[in-house]
């Protein structure tokens, strides 16, 4: 009986992890849809050919609450809060490293 309960517990945890990962992926995909608008309006210095690297680096380095905020902005539209969230994520060393690595590859495809 104890072994059965342990197996059931393990399966339940696995299902929870899969649901959490699916939810995170869906949120990140939704958040990516607001990025081009936000970059165009609030970050005009970013060349259009760098929108994809900026989007990927920001979303990949955003925490769960930032992803949730950006995903909500995808429904309501980009505003100053969207830009503030992006600025916060951009200020992180990990995001800056990501951009330094991704930008040359994006510019090389021109």
TORNUTOR-146195 format. One record per atom (N, C-alpha, C, O): atom name; residue in three letters; x, y, z; residue number from 1. Coordinates in nm, 4 decimals. Example, Ala and Ser with C-alpha at 12.3 -4.5 7.8 and 13.67 -1.06 7.14 Angstrom:
! residues 2
("N" "ALA" (1.3190 -0.5690 0.7800) 1)
("CA" "ALA" (1.2300 -0.4500 0.7800) 1)
("C" "ALA" (1.3200 -0.3300 0.7800) 1)
("O" "ALA" (1.4236 -0.3319 0.8465) 1)
("N" "SER" (1.2850 -0.2250 0.7080) 2)
("CA" "SER" (1.3670 -0.1060 0.7140) 2)
("C" "SER" (1.2900 0.0030 0.7870) 2)
("O" "SER" (1.3409 0.1138 0.8039) 2)
This chain:
! residues 110
("N" "UNK" (0.0818 -0.1194 0.0000) 1)
("CA" "UNK" (0.0000 0.0000 0.0000) 1)
("C" "UNK" (0.0865 0.1262 0.0000) 1)
("O" "UNK" (0.0575 0.2228 -0.0706) 1)
("N" "UNK" (0.1922 0.1238 0.0796) 2)
("CA" "UNK" (0.2807 0.2397 0.0878) 2)
("C" "UNK" (0.3471 0.2655 -0.0473) 2)
("O" "UNK" (0.3599 0.3807 -0.0887) 2)
("N" "UNK" (0.3888 0.1609 -0.1156) 3)
("CA" "UNK" (0.4507 0.1756 -0.2470) 3)
("C" "UNK" (0.3517 0.2352 -0.3460) 3)
("O" "UNK" (0.3887 0.3192 -0.4280) 3)
("N" "UNK" (0.2273 0.1927 -0.3389) 4)
("CA" "UNK" (0.1244 0.2472 -0.4271) 4)
("C" "UNK" (0.1070 0.3971 -0.4032) 4)
("O" "UNK" (0.0972 0.4741 -0.4987) 4)
("N" "UNK" (0.1032 0.4388 -0.2773) 5)
("CA" "UNK" (0.0879 0.5804 -0.2440) 5)
("C" "UNK" (0.2079 0.6620 -0.2924) 5)
("O" "UNK" (0.1917 0.7743 -0.3399) 5)
("N" "UNK" (0.3269 0.6060 -0.2803) 6)
("CA" "UNK" (0.4457 0.6758 -0.3291) 6)
("C" "UNK" (0.4421 0.6927 -0.4808) 6)
("O" "UNK" (0.4770 0.7984 -0.5333) 6)
("N" "UNK" (0.3998 0.5881 -0.5499) 7)
("CA" "UNK" (0.3879 0.5956 -0.6962) 7)
("C" "UNK" (0.2818 0.6977 -0.7346) 7)
("O" "UNK" (0.3028 0.7780 -0.8255) 7)
("N" "UNK" (0.1688 0.6952 -0.6663) 8)
("CA" "UNK" (0.0621 0.7910 -0.6934) 8)
("C" "UNK" (0.1096 0.9337 -0.6681) 8)
("O" "UNK" (0.0805 1.0240 -0.7465) 8)
("N" "UNK" (0.1817 0.9537 -0.5600) 9)
("CA" "UNK" (0.2363 1.0850 -0.5277) 9)
("C" "UNK" (0.3334 1.1317 -0.6360) 9)
("O" "UNK" (0.3282 1.2472 -0.6782) 9)
("N" "UNK" (0.4213 1.0430 -0.6809) 10)
("CA" "UNK" (0.5185 1.0767 -0.7848) 10)
("C" "UNK" (0.4485 1.1128 -0.9157) 10)
("O" "UNK" (0.4877 1.2075 -0.9838) 10)
("N" "UNK" (0.3454 1.0371 -0.9500) 11)
("CA" "UNK" (0.2708 1.0667 -1.0730) 11)
("C" "UNK" (0.1987 1.2006 -1.0628) 11)
("O" "UNK" (0.1922 1.2755 -1.1603) 11)
("N" "UNK" (0.1453 1.2304 -0.9468) 12)
("CA" "UNK" (0.0766 1.3579 -0.9263) 12)
("C" "UNK" (0.1747 1.4733 -0.9400) 12)
("O" "UNK" (0.1437 1.5737 -1.0042) 12)
("N" "UNK" (0.2921 1.4602 -0.8807) 13)
("CA" "UNK" (0.3935 1.5652 -0.8928) 13)
("C" "UNK" (0.4369 1.5843 -1.0373) 13)
("O" "UNK" (0.4554 1.6971 -1.0829) 13)
("N" "UNK" (0.4530 1.4743 -1.1088) 14)
("CA" "UNK" (0.4917 1.4818 -1.2493) 14)
("C" "UNK" (0.3862 1.5569 -1.3293) 14)
("O" "UNK" (0.4191 1.6405 -1.4134) 14)
("N" "UNK" (0.2606 1.5273 -1.3033) 15)
("CA" "UNK" (0.1514 1.5955 -1.3740) 15)
("C" "UNK" (0.1516 1.7441 -1.3409) 15)
("O" "UNK" (0.1298 1.8275 -1.4287) 15)
("N" "UNK" (0.1762 1.7776 -1.2147) 16)
("CA" "UNK" (0.1805 1.9187 -1.1751) 16)
("C" "UNK" (0.2932 1.9927 -1.2454) 16)
("O" "UNK" (0.2756 2.1055 -1.2912) 16)
("N" "UNK" (0.4083 1.9286 -1.2533) 17)
("CA" "UNK" (0.5230 1.9904 -1.3199) 17)
("C" "UNK" (0.4917 2.0115 -1.4675) 17)
("O" "UNK" (0.5237 2.1168 -1.5227) 17)
("N" "UNK" (0.4301 1.9140 -1.5317) 18)
("CA" "UNK" (0.3966 1.9272 -1.6739) 18)
("C" "UNK" (0.2961 2.0397 -1.6971) 18)
("O" "UNK" (0.3089 2.1155 -1.7932) 18)
("N" "UNK" (0.1966 2.0507 -1.6096) 19)
("CA" "UNK" (0.0980 2.1584 -1.6216) 19)
("C" "UNK" (0.1652 2.2930 -1.5999) 19)
("O" "UNK" (0.1380 2.3887 -1.6724) 19)
("N" "UNK" (0.2529 2.3008 -1.5003) 20)
("CA" "UNK" (0.3236 2.4255 -1.4730) 20)
("C" "UNK" (0.4112 2.4655 -1.5916) 20)
("O" "UNK" (0.4150 2.5829 -1.6285) 20)
("N" "UNK" (0.4809 2.3702 -1.6511) 21)
("CA" "UNK" (0.5655 2.3993 -1.7666) 21)
("C" "UNK" (0.4816 2.4442 -1.8858) 21)
("O" "UNK" (0.5200 2.5365 -1.9575) 21)
("N" "UNK" (0.3669 2.3792 -1.9072) 22)
("CA" "UNK" (0.2793 2.4181 -2.0179) 22)
("C" "UNK" (0.2245 2.5589 -1.9961) 22)
("O" "UNK" (0.2151 2.6378 -2.0901) 22)
("N" "UNK" (0.1891 2.5891 -1.8734) 23)
("CA" "UNK" (0.1381 2.7227 -1.8409) 23)
("C" "UNK" (0.2461 2.8281 -1.8609) 23)
("O" "UNK" (0.2198 2.9353 -1.9153) 23)
("N" "UNK" (0.3677 2.7974 -1.8166) 24)
("CA" "UNK" (0.4787 2.8902 -1.8337) 24)
("C" "UNK" (0.5066 2.9145 -1.9817) 24)
("O" "UNK" (0.5272 3.0284 -2.0236) 24)
("N" "UNK" (0.5073 2.8079 -2.0601) 25)
("CA" "UNK" (0.5308 2.8204 -2.2046) 25)
("C" "UNK" (0.4221 2.9046 -2.2702) 25)
("O" "UNK" (0.4520 2.9910 -2.3526) 25)
("N" "UNK" (0.2972 2.8803 -2.2349) 26)
("CA" "UNK" (0.1860 2.9578 -2.2923) 26)
("C" "UNK" (0.1981 3.1050 -2.2544) 26)
("O" "UNK" (0.1760 3.1927 -2.3378) 26)
("N" "UNK" (0.2330 3.1320 -2.1297) 27)
("CA" "UNK" (0.2500 3.2707 -2.0854) 27)
("C" "UNK" (0.3632 3.3400 -2.1580) 27)
("O" "UNK" (0.3505 3.4553 -2.1992) 27)
("N" "UNK" (0.4741 3.2692 -2.1737) 28)
("CA" "UNK" (0.5882 3.3289 -2.2438) 28)
("C" "UNK" (0.5565 3.3533 -2.3914) 28)
("O" "UNK" (0.5971 3.4548 -2.4479) 28)
("N" "UNK" (0.4851 3.2616 -2.4527) 29)
("CA" "UNK" (0.4453 3.2824 -2.5931) 29)
("C" "UNK" (0.3516 3.4018 -2.6062) 29)
("O" "UNK" (0.3641 3.4805 -2.7000) 29)
("N" "UNK" (0.2584 3.4156 -2.5132) 30)
("CA" "UNK" (0.1678 3.5318 -2.5160) 30)
("C" "UNK" (0.2462 3.6609 -2.4932) 30)
("O" "UNK" (0.2218 3.7614 -2.5600) 30)
("N" "UNK" (0.3394 3.6581 -2.3996) 31)
("CA" "UNK" (0.4195 3.7772 -2.3697) 31)
("C" "UNK" (0.5003 3.8220 -2.4908) 31)
("O" "UNK" (0.5209 3.9416 -2.5110) 31)
("N" "UNK" (0.5460 3.7271 -2.5708) 32)
("CA" "UNK" (0.6254 3.7611 -2.6894) 32)
("C" "UNK" (0.5454 3.8419 -2.7907) 32)
("O" "UNK" (0.6031 3.9173 -2.8691) 32)
("N" "UNK" (0.4142 3.8272 -2.7901) 33)
("CA" "UNK" (0.3338 3.8972 -2.8907) 33)
("C" "UNK" (0.3244 4.0472 -2.8665) 33)
("O" "UNK" (0.2977 4.1222 -2.9604) 33)
("N" "UNK" (0.3455 4.0930 -2.7437) 34)
("CA" "UNK" (0.3384 4.2364 -2.7155) 34)
("C" "UNK" (0.4722 4.3059 -2.7402) 34)
("O" "UNK" (0.4777 4.4285 -2.7503) 34)
("N" "UNK" (0.5777 4.2294 -2.7496) 35)
("CA" "UNK" (0.7111 4.2881 -2.7595) 35)
("C" "UNK" (0.7341 4.3751 -2.8833) 35)
("O" "UNK" (0.7881 4.4847 -2.8683) 35)
("N" "UNK" (0.6970 4.3335 -3.0038) 36)
("CA" "UNK" (0.7228 4.4198 -3.1192) 36)
("C" "UNK" (0.6567 4.5582 -3.1068) 36)
("O" "UNK" (0.7179 4.6600 -3.1395) 36)
("N" "UNK" (0.5327 4.5606 -3.0599) 37)
("CA" "UNK" (0.4636 4.6889 -3.0412) 37)
("C" "UNK" (0.5360 4.7733 -2.9366) 37)
("O" "UNK" (0.5596 4.8923 -2.9572) 37)
("N" "UNK" (0.5706 4.7115 -2.8258) 38)
("CA" "UNK" (0.6381 4.7849 -2.7183) 38)
("C" "UNK" (0.7743 4.8363 -2.7640) 38)
("O" "UNK" (0.8112 4.9498 -2.7340) 38)
("N" "UNK" (0.8483 4.7539 -2.8357) 39)
("CA" "UNK" (0.9790 4.7977 -2.8842) 39)
("C" "UNK" (0.9650 4.9135 -2.9825) 39)
("O" "UNK" (1.0406 5.0104 -2.9761) 39)
("N" "UNK" (0.8690 4.9033 -3.0725) 40)
("CA" "UNK" (0.8504 5.0088 -3.1729) 40)
("C" "UNK" (0.8107 5.1419 -3.1085) 40)
("O" "UNK" (0.8584 5.2476 -3.1499) 40)
("N" "UNK" (0.7250 5.1369 -3.0091) 41)
("CA" "UNK" (0.6724 5.2599 -2.9486) 41)
("C" "UNK" (0.7659 5.3161 -2.8422) 41)
("O" "UNK" (0.7948 5.4358 -2.8422) 41)
("N" "UNK" (0.8131 5.2312 -2.7522) 42)
("CA" "UNK" (0.8869 5.2786 -2.6355) 42)
("C" "UNK" (1.0388 5.2650 -2.6456) 42)
("O" "UNK" (1.1120 5.3206 -2.5637) 42)
("N" "UNK" (1.0856 5.1919 -2.7454) 43)
("CA" "UNK" (1.2294 5.1724 -2.7648) 43)
("C" "UNK" (1.2638 5.1951 -2.9124) 43)
("O" "UNK" (1.3124 5.1036 -2.9789) 43)
("N" "UNK" (1.2392 5.3159 -2.9641) 44)
("CA" "UNK" (1.2598 5.3408 -3.1072) 44)
("C" "UNK" (1.4063 5.3278 -3.1499) 44)
("O" "UNK" (1.4345 5.3171 -3.2692) 44)
("N" "UNK" (1.4989 5.3286 -3.0551) 45)
("CA" "UNK" (1.6403 5.3150 -3.0887) 45)
("C" "UNK" (1.6768 5.1714 -3.1253) 45)
("O" "UNK" (1.7855 5.1468 -3.1775) 45)
("N" "UNK" (1.5869 5.0760 -3.0983) 46)
("CA" "UNK" (1.6150 4.9357 -3.1310) 46)
("C" "UNK" (1.5798 4.9135 -3.2782) 46)
("O" "UNK" (1.4640 4.9303 -3.3164) 46)
("N" "UNK" (1.6770 4.8761 -3.3613) 47)
("CA" "UNK" (1.6475 4.8495 -3.5027) 47)
("C" "UNK" (1.5504 4.7322 -3.5162) 47)
("O" "UNK" (1.5531 4.6381 -3.4369) 47)
("N" "UNK" (1.4669 4.7396 -3.6154) 48)
("CA" "UNK" (1.3654 4.6362 -3.6357) 48)
("C" "UNK" (1.4268 4.4963 -3.6468) 48)
("O" "UNK" (1.3676 4.3993 -3.5996) 48)
("N" "UNK" (1.5438 4.4851 -3.7083) 49)
("CA" "UNK" (1.6063 4.3536 -3.7239) 49)
("C" "UNK" (1.6517 4.2947 -3.5898) 49)
("O" "UNK" (1.6858 4.1766 -3.5824) 49)
("N" "UNK" (1.6520 4.3766 -3.4840) 50)
("CA" "UNK" (1.6885 4.3263 -3.3516) 50)
("C" "UNK" (1.5666 4.2972 -3.2633) 50)
("O" "UNK" (1.5818 4.2570 -3.1479) 50)
("N" "UNK" (1.4467 4.3175 -3.3168) 51)
("CA" "UNK" (1.3262 4.2908 -3.2380) 51)
("C" "UNK" (1.3220 4.1461 -3.1878) 51)
("O" "UNK" (1.2883 4.1217 -3.0720) 51)
("N" "UNK" (1.3557 4.0513 -3.2739) 52)
("CA" "UNK" (1.3483 3.9105 -3.2324) 52)
("C" "UNK" (1.4485 3.8782 -3.1215) 52)
("O" "UNK" (1.4102 3.8167 -3.0220) 52)
("N" "UNK" (1.5768 3.9180 -3.1354) 53)
("CA" "UNK" (1.6691 3.8920 -3.0247) 53)
("C" "UNK" (1.6274 3.9627 -2.8951) 53)
("O" "UNK" (1.6383 3.9051 -2.7868) 53)
("N" "UNK" (1.5798 4.0868 -2.9060) 54)
("CA" "UNK" (1.5336 4.1577 -2.7869) 54)
("C" "UNK" (1.4171 4.0830 -2.7241) 54)
("O" "UNK" (1.4135 4.0635 -2.6026) 54)
("N" "UNK" (1.3229 4.0417 -2.8057) 55)
("CA" "UNK" (1.2062 3.9686 -2.7553) 55)
("C" "UNK" (1.2497 3.8416 -2.6842) 55)
("O" "UNK" (1.2085 3.8162 -2.5711) 55)
("N" "UNK" (1.3318 3.7627 -2.7492) 56)
("CA" "UNK" (1.3753 3.6362 -2.6907) 56)
("C" "UNK" (1.4522 3.6574 -2.5609) 56)
("O" "UNK" (1.4273 3.5882 -2.4622) 56)
("N" "UNK" (1.5448 3.7518 -2.5600) 57)
("CA" "UNK" (1.6257 3.7743 -2.4403) 57)
("C" "UNK" (1.5421 3.8279 -2.3244) 57)
("O" "UNK" (1.5612 3.7866 -2.2100) 57)
("N" "UNK" (1.4504 3.9186 -2.3529) 58)
("CA" "UNK" (1.3664 3.9731 -2.2459) 58)
("C" "UNK" (1.2762 3.8644 -2.1895) 58)
("O" "UNK" (1.2704 3.8462 -2.0679) 58)
("N" "UNK" (1.2067 3.7928 -2.2748) 59)
("CA" "UNK" (1.1133 3.6909 -2.2264) 59)
("C" "UNK" (1.1876 3.5776 -2.1575) 59)
("O" "UNK" (1.1407 3.5269 -2.0556) 59)
("N" "UNK" (1.3015 3.5370 -2.2100) 60)
("CA" "UNK" (1.3777 3.4284 -2.1473) 60)
("C" "UNK" (1.4304 3.4663 -2.0092) 60)
("O" "UNK" (1.4520 3.3787 -1.9254) 60)
("N" "UNK" (1.4512 3.5945 -1.9846) 61)
("CA" "UNK" (1.5073 3.6388 -1.8569) 61)
("C" "UNK" (1.4046 3.7034 -1.7642) 61)
("O" "UNK" (1.4395 3.7501 -1.6558) 61)
("N" "UNK" (1.2794 3.7062 -1.8059) 62)
("CA" "UNK" (1.1731 3.7599 -1.7210) 62)
("C" "UNK" (1.1315 3.6556 -1.6181) 62)
("O" "UNK" (1.1305 3.5357 -1.6462) 62)
("N" "UNK" (1.0971 3.7032 -1.4978) 63)
("CA" "UNK" (1.0465 3.6096 -1.3977) 63)
("C" "UNK" (0.8969 3.5872 -1.4210) 63)
("O" "UNK" (0.8378 3.6486 -1.5098) 63)
("N" "UNK" (0.8372 3.5008 -1.3426) 64)
("CA" "UNK" (0.6973 3.4611 -1.3649) 64)
("C" "UNK" (0.6020 3.5799 -1.3586) 64)
("O" "UNK" (0.5107 3.5895 -1.4406) 64)
("N" "UNK" (0.6214 3.6697 -1.2636) 65)
("CA" "UNK" (0.5298 3.7835 -1.2530) 65)
("C" "UNK" (0.5467 3.8796 -1.3711) 65)
("O" "UNK" (0.4494 3.9397 -1.4166) 65)
("N" "UNK" (0.6688 3.8941 -1.4203) 66)
("CA" "UNK" (0.6921 3.9798 -1.5368) 66)
("C" "UNK" (0.6307 3.9183 -1.6621) 66)
("O" "UNK" (0.5720 3.9887 -1.7444) 66)
("N" "UNK" (0.6444 3.7872 -1.6759) 67)
("CA" "UNK" (0.5817 3.7182 -1.7895) 67)
("C" "UNK" (0.4308 3.7363 -1.7832) 67)
("O" "UNK" (0.3670 3.7647 -1.8846) 67)
("N" "UNK" (0.3740 3.7200 -1.6654) 68)
("CA" "UNK" (0.2296 3.7360 -1.6487) 68)
("C" "UNK" (0.1857 3.8778 -1.6860) 68)
("O" "UNK" (0.0835 3.8960 -1.7522) 68)
("N" "UNK" (0.2619 3.9765 -1.6440) 69)
("CA" "UNK" (0.2302 4.1155 -1.6764) 69)
("C" "UNK" (0.2380 4.1402 -1.8265) 69)
("O" "UNK" (0.1491 4.2031 -1.8839) 69)
("N" "UNK" (0.3439 4.0909 -1.8903) 70)
("CA" "UNK" (0.3588 4.1092 -2.0345) 70)
("C" "UNK" (0.2515 4.0330 -2.1128) 70)
("O" "UNK" (0.2026 4.0815 -2.2148) 70)
("N" "UNK" (0.2156 3.9152 -2.0653) 71)
("CA" "UNK" (0.1094 3.8386 -2.1310) 71)
("C" "UNK" (-0.0238 3.9131 -2.1218) 71)
("O" "UNK" (-0.1012 3.9144 -2.2175) 71)
("N" "UNK" (-0.0502 3.9748 -2.0073) 72)
("CA" "UNK" (-0.1733 4.0545 -1.9928) 72)
("C" "UNK" (-0.1690 4.1752 -2.0857) 72)
("O" "UNK" (-0.2710 4.2132 -2.1432) 72)
("N" "UNK" (-0.0513 4.2355 -2.1005) 73)
("CA" "UNK" (-0.0358 4.3498 -2.1902) 73)
("C" "UNK" (-0.0575 4.3100 -2.3359) 73)
("O" "UNK" (-0.0946 4.3936 -2.4184) 73)
("N" "UNK" (-0.0348 4.1841 -2.3674) 74)
("CA" "UNK" (-0.0603 4.1364 -2.5035) 74)
("C" "UNK" (-0.2081 4.1464 -2.5372) 74)
("O" "UNK" (-0.2449 4.1606 -2.6538) 74)
("N" "UNK" (-0.2922 4.1390 -2.4360) 75)
("CA" "UNK" (-0.4372 4.1495 -2.4567) 75)
("C" "UNK" (-0.4804 4.2953 -2.4586) 75)
("O" "UNK" (-0.5614 4.3351 -2.5423) 75)
("N" "UNK" (-0.4271 4.3747 -2.3671) 76)
("CA" "UNK" (-0.4722 4.5133 -2.3532) 76)
("C" "UNK" (-0.3927 4.6125 -2.4374) 76)
("O" "UNK" (-0.4387 4.7238 -2.4627) 76)
("N" "UNK" (-0.2734 4.5721 -2.4807) 77)
("CA" "UNK" (-0.1878 4.6610 -2.5586) 77)
("C" "UNK" (-0.0736 4.7137 -2.4744) 77)
("O" "UNK" (-0.0834 4.7229 -2.3520) 77)
("N" "UNK" (0.0341 4.7479 -2.5412) 78)
("CA" "UNK" (0.1532 4.7987 -2.4727) 78)
("C" "UNK" (0.1267 4.9377 -2.4178) 78)
("O" "UNK" (0.0622 5.0205 -2.4822) 78)
("N" "UNK" (0.1777 4.9618 -2.2974) 79)
("CA" "UNK" (0.1683 5.0939 -2.2371) 79)
("C" "UNK" (0.2973 5.1195 -2.1589) 79)
("O" "UNK" (0.3931 5.0428 -2.1689) 79)
("N" "UNK" (0.2986 5.2256 -2.0828) 80)
("CA" "UNK" (0.4192 5.2607 -2.0077) 80)
("C" "UNK" (0.4578 5.1516 -1.9081) 80)
("O" "UNK" (0.5764 5.1309 -1.8826) 80)
("N" "UNK" (0.3602 5.0821 -1.8519) 81)
("CA" "UNK" (0.3915 4.9708 -1.7608) 81)
("C" "UNK" (0.4632 4.8578 -1.8343) 81)
("O" "UNK" (0.5526 4.7938 -1.7789) 81)
("N" "UNK" (0.4240 4.8337 -1.9586) 82)
("CA" "UNK" (0.4923 4.7340 -2.0405) 82)
("C" "UNK" (0.6382 4.7739 -2.0578) 82)
("O" "UNK" (0.7289 4.6923 -2.0412) 82)
("N" "UNK" (0.6592 4.9003 -2.0914) 83)
("CA" "UNK" (0.7955 4.9501 -2.1106) 83)
("C" "UNK" (0.8762 4.9397 -1.9816) 83)
("O" "UNK" (0.9942 4.9045 -1.9846) 83)
("N" "UNK" (0.8129 4.9703 -1.8680) 84)
("CA" "UNK" (0.8830 4.9597 -1.7395) 84)
("C" "UNK" (0.9240 4.8154 -1.7107) 84)
("O" "UNK" (1.0345 4.7902 -1.6628) 84)
("N" "UNK" (0.8356 4.7218 -1.7398) 85)
("CA" "UNK" (0.8685 4.5804 -1.7196) 85)
("C" "UNK" (0.9858 4.5405 -1.8076) 85)
("O" "UNK" (1.0779 4.4726 -1.7621) 85)
("N" "UNK" (0.9828 4.5821 -1.9325) 86)
("CA" "UNK" (1.0920 4.5503 -2.0254) 86)
("C" "UNK" (1.2223 4.6130 -1.9768) 86)
("O" "UNK" (1.3272 4.5487 -1.9802) 86)
("N" "UNK" (1.2162 4.7386 -1.9315) 87)
("CA" "UNK" (1.3370 4.8053 -1.8810) 87)
("C" "UNK" (1.3954 4.7295 -1.7616) 87)
("O" "UNK" (1.5171 4.7146 -1.7504) 87)
("N" "UNK" (1.3094 4.6824 -1.6741) 88)
("CA" "UNK" (1.3552 4.6064 -1.5576) 88)
("C" "UNK" (1.4303 4.4816 -1.6007) 88)
("O" "UNK" (1.5381 4.4519 -1.5492) 88)
("N" "UNK" (1.3728 4.4089 -1.6956) 89)
("CA" "UNK" (1.4373 4.2856 -1.7425) 89)
("C" "UNK" (1.5660 4.3192 -1.8184) 89)
("O" "UNK" (1.6657 4.2481 -1.8057) 89)
("N" "UNK" (1.5641 4.4260 -1.8965) 90)
("CA" "UNK" (1.6836 4.4664 -1.9710) 90)
("C" "UNK" (1.7986 4.5075 -1.8795) 90)
("O" "UNK" (1.9149 4.4987 -1.9187) 90)
("N" "UNK" (1.7677 4.5515 -1.7598) 91)
("CA" "UNK" (1.8724 4.5973 -1.6686) 91)
("C" "UNK" (1.9514 4.4822 -1.6067) 91)
("O" "UNK" (2.0554 4.5051 -1.5450) 91)
("N" "UNK" (1.9041 4.3608 -1.6224) 92)
("CA" "UNK" (1.9719 4.2450 -1.5629) 92)
("C" "UNK" (2.0937 4.2048 -1.6449) 92)
("O" "UNK" (2.0893 4.2048 -1.7679) 92)
("N" "UNK" (2.2016 4.1709 -1.5769) 93)
("CA" "UNK" (2.3233 4.1285 -1.6475) 93)
("C" "UNK" (2.2988 4.0095 -1.7413) 93)
("O" "UNK" (2.3580 4.0023 -1.8490) 93)
("N" "UNK" (2.2122 3.9169 -1.7006) 94)
("CA" "UNK" (2.1849 3.7998 -1.7850) 94)
("C" "UNK" (2.1193 3.8408 -1.9168) 94)
("O" "UNK" (2.1498 3.7852 -2.0223) 94)
("N" "UNK" (2.0293 3.9382 -1.9094) 95)
("CA" "UNK" (1.9623 3.9858 -2.0302) 95)
("C" "UNK" (2.0620 4.0577 -2.1204) 95)
("O" "UNK" (2.0613 4.0392 -2.2421) 95)
("N" "UNK" (2.1469 4.1392 -2.0604) 96)
("CA" "UNK" (2.2472 4.2114 -2.1385) 96)
("C" "UNK" (2.3454 4.1154 -2.2056) 96)
("O" "UNK" (2.3851 4.1367 -2.3202) 96)
("N" "UNK" (2.3838 4.0115 -2.1351) 97)
("CA" "UNK" (2.4725 3.9103 -2.1946) 97)
("C" "UNK" (2.4034 3.8401 -2.3110) 97)
("O" "UNK" (2.4642 3.8148 -2.4149) 97)
("N" "UNK" (2.2768 3.8095 -2.2921) 98)
("CA" "UNK" (2.1990 3.7459 -2.3985) 98)
("C" "UNK" (2.1957 3.8345 -2.5230) 98)
("O" "UNK" (2.2155 3.7862 -2.6345) 98)
("N" "UNK" (2.1709 3.9629 -2.5039) 99)
("CA" "UNK" (2.1652 4.0561 -2.6168) 99)
("C" "UNK" (2.3003 4.0707 -2.6856) 99)
("O" "UNK" (2.3083 4.0759 -2.8083) 99)
("N" "UNK" (2.4055 4.0772 -2.6062) 100)
("CA" "UNK" (2.5402 4.0875 -2.6669) 100)
("C" "UNK" (2.5709 3.9647 -2.7526) 100)
("O" "UNK" (2.6365 3.9754 -2.8562) 100)
("N" "UNK" (2.5241 3.8508 -2.7097) 101)
("CA" "UNK" (2.5479 3.7283 -2.7868) 101)
("C" "UNK" (2.4576 3.7189 -2.9087) 101)
("O" "UNK" (2.5005 3.6715 -3.0139) 101)
("N" "UNK" (2.3334 3.7634 -2.8961) 102)
("CA" "UNK" (2.2356 3.7464 -3.0030) 102)
("C" "UNK" (2.2414 3.8563 -3.1093) 102)
("O" "UNK" (2.2160 3.8292 -3.2267) 102)
("N" "UNK" (2.2735 3.9765 -3.0712) 103)
("CA" "UNK" (2.2692 4.0888 -3.1662) 103)
("C" "UNK" (2.3622 4.0725 -3.2853) 103)
("O" "UNK" (2.3190 4.0960 -3.3982) 103)
("N" "UNK" (2.4880 4.0334 -3.2661) 104)
("CA" "UNK" (2.5744 4.0197 -3.3842) 104)
("C" "UNK" (2.5220 3.9179 -3.4850) 104)
("O" "UNK" (2.5329 3.9383 -3.6059) 104)
("N" "UNK" (2.4662 3.8102 -3.4360) 105)
("CA" "UNK" (2.4108 3.7080 -3.5280) 105)
("C" "UNK" (2.2931 3.7649 -3.6049) 105)
("O" "UNK" (2.2788 3.7378 -3.7241) 105)
("N" "UNK" (2.2082 3.8436 -3.5389) 106)
("CA" "UNK" (2.0927 3.9022 -3.6057) 106)
("C" "UNK" (2.1362 4.0052 -3.7090) 106)
("O" "UNK" (2.0804 4.0116 -3.8185) 106)
("N" "UNK" (2.2345 4.0846 -3.6741) 107)
("CA" "UNK" (2.2815 4.1871 -3.7682) 107)
("C" "UNK" (2.3579 4.1262 -3.8853) 107)
("O" "UNK" (2.3611 4.1848 -3.9935) 107)
("N" "UNK" (2.4184 4.0114 -3.8658) 108)
("CA" "UNK" (2.4935 3.9453 -3.9730) 108)
("C" "UNK" (2.4022 3.8941 -4.0835) 108)
("O" "UNK" (2.4480 3.8706 -4.1953) 108)
("N" "UNK" (2.2736 3.8763 -4.0538) 109)
("CA" "UNK" (2.1808 3.8235 -4.1543) 109)
("C" "UNK" (2.1284 3.9334 -4.2456) 109)
("O" "UNK" (2.0497 3.9047 -4.3358) 109)
("N" "UNK" (2.1690 4.0570 -4.2255) 110)
("CA" "UNK" (2.1204 4.1672 -4.3108) 110)
("C" "UNK" (2.1756 4.1607 -4.4502) 110)
("O" "UNK" (2.1440 4.2460 -4.5332) 110)
